[in-house]
Amino acid sequence: MVPAMVASTTQMLEKWEKIVGDCEYEMEVNKELHKLTADLISRTAFGSNYEEGNHIVKMQEEQMIYVSESLRSVYIPGFRFVPTKKNRRRWKLEREIRSAFRKLIQKKEGERENCGNLLGLLLTTNKVQEREDQKMDLEEIVDECKTFYFAGKETTANLLTWVVVLLAVHTEWQNKAREEVLRVCKEFPDADNLNDLKIVEMIVNETLRLYSPAPFLQRETNKDVKLGRYYLPSGTQLDLPISAIHHDTSLWGEDAEDFNPQRFIGGPSVARKHMAAFVPFGLGPRICVGQNLALIETKVVLAMLLQRFSFVISPTYVHAPMLDITVQPQYGAHIVLRKL
């Protein structure tokens, strides 16, 4: 899937080069990176492009706003069934999103070769299941597609945004990363040389620690369990505050608030004092299935960006991380770009 990522990123950067020209240019990169990751997930998950998936992206973004509002409001049992203006809009969005994914699935099922992307792999694997109770029906596959699209686009875009913001502030690390990229990647990053980008990996891990795309993790016990001195009956819902854990000075030292990629020089297993001290993608058997895809996307885009541009933080940038469904910059990410 790396060539598809390179193709999408090349299109975006070529557009940036025309806009920037030979001068410095201020750009709000958060919106641009959201467009890019929407294109990336469309290509890698569904074999389509951004234009085809644009309608789904916009509907899911609107749906996220309604979900966020409901999480912040007082819960009244049964109120979600009342046909208010917002509820009718929520219902319509859900119907249209599911309908759009059904069309994508049916289109993919009609193709002779359909295993070159995540949806194709899912459909192929589903067909070869011997037991009927192990197969997913159409609506379950639609649910998986919704997760692919939302998680693959939203979380990766925000991770990339925070990486760019941090490197725009800490230009010494930007220079170190660029030197490594130029040494390792002769032209484009590929599946073979991505693992050699050790400094880039350290920077990405430190960004995941400081601005983990998911601010919290939810789990539910499926049996009675004793956790330390706590007894948790079956069905207990747990909210694990990832952001708080990642900024805990008892786990990360007095410089827990500082950007210091050096702490990850030996990898996450060496950097963390406890197995659950660094959990940007969760932990255990339910760890995020898209972890590798997100990390590869981030490395590819960052490497290609460093090859073509230098950048510093804009005087108009306002640092205001906002804890929503994901951690995002409330007022955008304004960066001053210069073409190399």
Phi, psi and omega per residue, in radians:
M1 nan -0.200 -3.105
V2 -1.050 -0.741 3.109
P3 -1.005 -0.646 3.099
A4 -1.145 -0.667 3.101
M5 -1.136 -0.750 3.127
V6 -1.088 -0.718 -3.122
A7 -1.106 -0.794 3.135
S8 -1.130 -0.768 -3.113
T9 -1.158 -0.662 3.102
T10 -1.032 -0.772 3.118
Q11 -1.028 -0.781 -3.131
M12 -1.137 -0.784 -3.073
L13 -1.220 -0.602 3.070
E14 -1.123 -0.647 3.072
K15 -1.143 -0.731 3.107
W16 -1.082 -0.717 -3.121
E17 -1.070 -0.685 3.104
K18 -1.154 -0.670 -3.128
I19 -1.232 -0.779 -3.068
V20 -1.250 -0.734 -3.112
G21 1.117 -2.444 -3.116
D22 -1.724 0.145 -3.099
C23 -1.974 3.067 2.982
E24 -1.394 2.537 -3.086
Y25 -2.495 2.270 3.101
E26 -1.516 2.294 -3.120
M27 -2.378 2.501 3.017
E28 -1.560 1.758 -2.941
V29 -1.436 -0.321 -3.102
N30 -1.060 -0.809 3.121
K31 -1.122 -0.707 -3.139
E32 -1.108 -0.715 -3.115
L33 -1.253 -0.511 3.043
H34 -1.164 -0.691 3.076
K35 -1.097 -0.746 -3.120
L36 -1.100 -0.849 -3.086
T37 -1.197 -0.484 3.030
A38 -1.111 -0.727 3.103
D39 -1.167 -0.733 -3.135
L40 -1.076 -0.808 -3.104
I41 -1.238 -0.546 3.075
S42 -1.098 -0.762 -3.122
R43 -1.242 -0.826 -3.017
T44 -1.372 -0.535 -3.108
A45 -1.613 -0.605 -2.988
F46 -2.193 -0.147 3.139
G47 1.305 0.174 3.095
S48 -1.793 -2.992 3.092
N49 -2.120 -3.127 -3.039
Y50 -1.068 -0.695 -3.113
E51 -1.058 -0.707 3.139
E52 -1.209 -0.629 -3.102
G53 -1.631 -0.046 -3.050
N54 -1.026 -0.723 -3.117
H55 -1.108 -0.726 3.114
I56 -1.113 -0.763 -3.137
V57 -1.003 -0.847 -3.110
K58 -1.112 -0.697 3.135
M59 -1.165 -0.705 3.134
Q60 -1.217 -0.579 3.069
E61 -1.118 -0.727 3.091
E62 -1.161 -0.691 3.118
Q63 -1.076 -0.654 3.125
M64 -1.082 -0.664 3.118
I65 -1.082 -0.773 3.137
Y66 -1.157 -0.673 3.104
V67 -1.101 -0.779 3.134
S68 -1.061 -0.730 3.111
E69 -1.085 -0.748 -3.105
S70 -1.171 -0.596 3.112
L71 -1.165 -0.474 -3.098
R72 -1.642 -0.047 -3.093
S73 -1.793 2.848 3.104
V74 -1.237 2.276 -3.100
Y75 -1.406 2.160 3.063
I76 -2.018 2.000 -3.092
P77 -0.931 2.253 3.087
G78 1.512 -0.178 -3.057
F79 -1.135 -0.471 -3.105
R80 -1.189 -0.233 3.117
F81 -1.637 -0.109 -3.138
V82 -1.345 2.251 -3.055
P83 -1.343 1.076 3.032
T84 -1.305 2.996 -3.130
K85 -1.055 -0.791 -3.123
K86 -1.185 -0.703 3.138
N87 -1.132 -0.696 3.091
R88 -1.097 -0.664 3.102
R89 -1.171 -0.712 3.095
R90 -1.041 -0.806 -3.116
W91 -1.106 -0.718 -3.133
K92 -1.133 -0.760 3.113
L93 -1.024 -0.797 -3.128
E94 -1.070 -0.768 3.134
R95 -1.080 -0.799 -3.072
E96 -1.204 -0.669 3.119
I97 -1.116 -0.811 -3.130
R98 -1.130 -0.665 3.113
S99 -1.115 -0.731 3.141
A100 -1.112 -0.707 3.130
F101 -1.222 -0.615 3.090
R102 -1.046 -0.723 3.130
K103 -1.122 -0.714 3.097
L104 -1.080 -0.752 -3.125
I105 -1.129 -0.803 3.136
Q106 -1.096 -0.667 3.097
K107 -1.123 -0.755 -3.121
K108 -1.179 -0.653 3.129
E109 -1.150 -0.464 -3.135
G110 -1.418 -0.145 -3.138
E111 -1.454 2.518 -3.126
R112 -1.179 -0.819 3.098
E113 -1.908 1.999 -3.065
N114 -2.269 0.387 -3.074
C115 -1.831 0.286 -3.105
G116 -1.558 0.096 3.129
N117 -2.606 3.078 -3.030
L118 -1.085 -0.752 3.134
L119 -1.126 -0.732 3.101
G120 -1.065 -0.755 3.102
L121 -1.092 -0.716 3.130
L122 -1.087 -0.797 -3.121
L123 -1.166 -0.724 -3.141
T124 -1.109 -0.788 3.133
T125 -1.115 -0.678 -3.129
N126 -1.119 -0.636 -3.112
K127 -1.178 -0.601 -3.021
V128 -1.545 -0.004 3.069
Q129 -1.120 2.251 -3.078
E130 -1.344 -0.656 -3.114
R131 -1.601 2.349 -3.107
E132 -1.119 -0.590 -3.097
D133 -1.270 -0.152 3.096
Q134 -1.663 -0.168 -3.120
K135 -1.500 2.580 3.071
M136 -1.620 2.491 3.032
D137 -1.493 3.102 -3.053
L138 -1.016 -0.751 -3.083
E139 -1.198 -0.561 3.075
E140 -1.200 -0.658 3.084
I141 -1.160 -0.658 3.059
V142 -1.042 -0.746 3.109
D143 -1.040 -0.728 3.118
E144 -1.118 -0.703 3.133
C145 -1.097 -0.712 3.102
K146 -1.034 -0.728 3.127
T147 -1.167 -0.803 3.086
F148 -0.881 -0.911 -2.990
Y149 -1.172 -0.837 -3.064
F150 -1.243 -0.936 -3.086
A151 -1.152 -0.732 -3.109
G152 -1.153 -0.572 -3.117
K153 -1.536 -0.902 -2.968
E154 -1.205 -0.877 -3.056
T155 -1.195 -0.731 -3.121
T156 -1.170 -0.673 3.113
A157 -1.083 -0.752 -3.140
N158 -1.221 -0.651 3.056
L159 -1.059 -0.831 3.124
L160 -1.048 -0.710 3.136
T161 -1.043 -0.820 -3.109
W162 -1.206 -0.595 3.057
V163 -1.059 -0.819 -3.127
V164 -1.114 -0.754 3.131
V165 -1.066 -0.811 -3.120
L166 -1.130 -0.700 3.114
L167 -1.257 -0.477 3.076
A168 -1.223 -0.487 3.087
V169 -1.495 -0.804 -3.088
H170 -1.752 1.323 -3.022
T171 -1.158 -0.372 3.106
E172 -1.129 -0.646 3.086
W173 -1.304 -0.570 3.054
Q174 -1.058 -0.761 -3.134
N175 -1.156 -0.704 3.098
K176 -1.079 -0.766 -3.134
A177 -1.137 -0.709 -3.129
R178 -1.129 -0.746 3.111
E179 -1.026 -0.731 3.135
E180 -1.154 -0.769 -3.125
V181 -1.082 -0.792 -3.133
L182 -1.140 -0.531 3.122
R183 -1.339 -0.713 -3.031
V184 -1.483 -0.756 -3.074
C185 -1.743 1.817 -3.098
K186 -1.166 -0.636 3.076
E187 -2.316 -1.452 3.107
F188 -1.883 2.626 3.003
P189 -1.157 2.541 3.083
D190 -2.410 3.088 -3.043
A191 -1.083 -0.425 -3.096
D192 -1.422 -0.642 -3.043
N193 -1.710 -0.086 3.137
L194 -1.070 -0.642 -3.131
N195 -1.191 -0.280 3.138
D196 -1.507 -0.071 -3.141
L197 -1.519 1.288 -3.038
K198 -1.229 -0.721 3.139
I199 -1.173 -0.733 3.086
V200 -1.036 -0.730 3.133
E201 -1.119 -0.710 3.089
M202 -1.063 -0.747 3.139
I203 -1.123 -0.756 -3.140
V204 -1.119 -0.755 3.123
N205 -1.110 -0.716 3.125
E206 -1.175 -0.599 3.062
T207 -1.167 -0.722 3.090
L208 -1.081 -0.571 3.105
R209 -1.228 -0.842 -3.070
L210 -1.299 -0.695 -3.068
Y211 -2.322 1.087 3.117
S212 -1.030 2.234 -3.092
P213 -0.927 -0.650 3.093
A214 -1.724 2.074 -3.085
P215 -1.312 -0.373 3.126
F216 -2.613 2.887 -3.094
L217 -2.214 2.379 -3.138
Q218 -1.960 2.358 3.081
R219 -2.408 2.789 3.087
E220 -2.396 2.296 3.136
T221 -1.260 2.373 3.116
N222 -1.806 0.099 3.022
K223 -2.781 2.881 3.089
D224 -1.116 2.356 -3.090
V225 -2.544 2.567 3.065
K226 -1.848 2.092 -3.103
L227 -2.018 1.743 -3.046
G228 1.119 -2.142 3.121
R229 -1.675 0.138 -3.106
Y230 -1.836 2.403 3.044
Y231 -1.807 2.149 -3.100
L232 -2.049 1.953 3.120
P233 -1.223 2.791 3.106
S234 -1.010 2.407 -3.139
G235 1.603 0.037 3.104
T236 -1.254 2.269 3.099
Q237 -1.629 2.308 -3.095
L238 -2.066 2.321 2.998
D239 -1.916 2.033 -3.116
L240 -1.790 2.016 -3.053
P241 -1.395 1.583 -3.087
I242 -1.002 -0.800 -3.100
S243 -1.043 -0.721 3.137
A244 -1.167 -0.733 3.125
I245 -1.090 -0.752 -3.090
H246 -1.233 -0.262 3.136
H247 -1.949 0.213 -3.094
D248 -1.327 2.073 -3.092
T249 -1.176 -0.431 3.109
S250 -1.239 -0.385 3.125
L251 -1.711 -0.538 -2.998
W252 -2.112 0.007 3.103
G253 1.597 3.067 -3.082
E254 -1.161 -0.358 3.129
D255 -1.654 0.463 -3.075
A256 -1.045 -0.474 -3.132
E257 -1.483 -0.179 -3.041
D258 -1.582 2.649 3.048
F259 -1.452 1.898 -3.088
N260 -2.487 1.426 -3.134
P261 -1.026 -0.352 -3.105
Q262 -1.026 -0.455 -3.115
R263 -1.124 -0.357 -3.120
F264 -1.760 0.368 -3.083
I265 -1.083 -0.499 3.114
G266 -1.763 0.154 -3.113
G267 1.622 2.916 -3.107
P268 -1.025 -0.628 -3.090
S269 -1.118 -0.511 3.109
V270 -1.500 -0.638 -3.054
A271 -1.209 -0.652 -3.044
R272 -1.501 2.486 3.122
K273 -1.464 -0.321 -3.127
H274 -2.415 2.567 -3.089
M275 -0.969 -0.608 -3.096
A276 -1.692 0.293 3.137
A277 -1.404 -0.361 -3.135
F278 -2.297 1.733 -3.016
V279 -2.346 0.934 -3.117
P280 -1.121 -0.417 3.135
F281 -2.023 0.286 -3.092
G282 1.540 -2.882 -3.055
L283 -2.749 2.627 3.041
G284 1.466 -2.809 -3.043
P285 -1.137 -0.328 3.132
R286 -1.847 0.476 3.049
I287 -1.083 2.617 -3.044
C288 -0.965 2.164 -3.120
V289 -1.195 -0.357 -3.121
G290 -1.643 0.221 -3.072
Q291 -0.982 -0.926 -3.087
N292 -1.126 -0.693 3.122
L293 -1.068 -0.794 -3.129
A294 -1.111 -0.746 -3.114
L295 -1.193 -0.680 3.111
I296 -1.155 -0.790 3.090
E297 -0.964 -0.834 -3.089
T298 -1.074 -0.784 -3.141
K299 -1.124 -0.743 -3.133
V300 -1.082 -0.889 -3.096
V301 -1.112 -0.781 -3.118
L302 -1.119 -0.759 3.134
A303 -1.051 -0.772 -3.117
M304 -1.222 -0.606 3.081
L305 -1.128 -0.763 -3.125
L306 -1.169 -0.515 3.109
Q307 -1.160 -0.528 -2.973
R308 -1.917 -0.422 -3.028
F309 -2.382 2.622 2.804
S310 -1.889 2.722 -3.062
F311 -2.699 2.589 3.068
V312 -2.302 2.841 -3.137
I313 -1.244 2.481 -3.128
S314 -1.414 2.571 3.048
P315 -1.058 -0.363 -3.121
T316 -1.508 -0.113 -3.103
Y317 -1.199 2.327 3.071
V318 -2.027 2.071 -3.079
H319 -1.421 1.868 -3.114
A320 -2.559 1.291 3.091
P321 -1.044 2.312 -3.061
M322 -2.034 2.133 3.111
L323 -1.462 1.863 3.095
D324 -2.177 -2.470 2.990
I325 -1.118 -0.590 2.986
T326 -2.197 2.925 3.096
V327 -1.590 2.020 -3.043
Q328 -2.389 2.739 3.125
P329 -1.325 2.085 -3.033
Q330 -1.053 -0.654 -3.081
Y331 -1.928 0.373 3.132
G332 1.477 -3.141 -3.113
A333 -2.235 1.680 -3.069
H334 -1.615 2.081 -3.063
I335 -2.175 2.499 3.044
V336 -1.720 2.053 -3.067
L337 -1.761 2.539 2.977
R338 -2.366 2.262 -3.123
K339 -1.270 2.399 3.129
L340 -1.484 nan nan
